[in-house]
Amino acid sequence: MVGSAILRKLKSLGYNNLVYAPSSELNLLDQAAVDDFYRREKPEYVFMAAARVGGIAANNTYRAQFLYENLMMQNHVIHGAWQHGVNKLLFLGSSCIYPKLAPQPLKEEYLLTGPLEPTNEPYAVAKIAGIKMCDAYRAQYGCRFISAMPTNLYGPNDNYDLKTSHVLPALLRKFIEAVKSGAPEVVLWGTGTPYREFMHVDDCADGCVFLMLHYDQEGHINIGTGLDLQIKDLAALIAGITGYKGKIVHDSSKPDGTPRKLMDVSRINQMGWTAKIKLEDGIKMVFEEIKDQF
Ligand code: GFB
């Protein structure tokens, strides 16, 4: 989802010497394959958007895969970028790197100041390792490696599998299907009280290109909208957009996850970048794209 959005953004800006490969052609878990790719394509700038990702249930269930695969992929891509003299690399992480109960909004300096949210600790540990790896390669070898932490994303090419997806695509699918089938109720996981911040992936891609052009420092930087809402209010918003009028019930056997993770985006805002797509407009765009899929 993020990689294809960055590609769309770069193409729209007129960049035409773009090299990329889908996971079916380049297995980032295979160091020799990554090395071959660098040798063959000689990229000057690298956006490391590839990751094993998923919603709260996927993170909690596939704990070993989330830790192992993310560490291996980022190790190969970051280490290879140094070996092959890449001019600049951007590593992407996630807002779940911050401590579960960190003060809100989440400032960059809150990293490693407290225990992580247990449901996504393996993923967060891998992403924190990626940030530290970029910083270590900068310190020891002088590499221009930067890292950016986007908030929860949604948009084209999202995952709509109800077992592994994030909340926003899951709710879109559930409400669309309920409207079509006339189902009297839709099930929401957890209490609906946690707050989440959502950003359209096209805004994220825009932010990534901005940072590649304008940010060159040790330490990660947040990318987000700076606005959040409760999951139950997200559900009401999506119900309205999809035309769902039935009941919303809660499955309290499912975890809530972290109570809140609102990004402090003052650093990137002060550099001159802000997210542009309003949540309601973004959800409407995605709804139009996917409403006939289910
Ligand atoms: O988006 P989500 O799966 O992940 O869940 P996180 C956010 C909230 O929505 C949780 C609730 O409180 C869920 O219980 N929720 C309600 C649902 N209904 C549903 C549903 O049908 N499906 C899903 N998936 N959730 C992930 C992390 O955390 O966010 C990752 O695990 C990463 O590491 C990612 O940081 C951005 O926001 O809790």
Residues whose N, C-alpha, C, O or C-beta is under 5 A from the ligand:
A	BS01	GFB	G54 G55 I56 A57 N59 S94 S95 C96 N120 Y123 N152 S165 H166 V167 A170 V187 L188 W189 G190 P194 I231 P255 D256 G257 T258
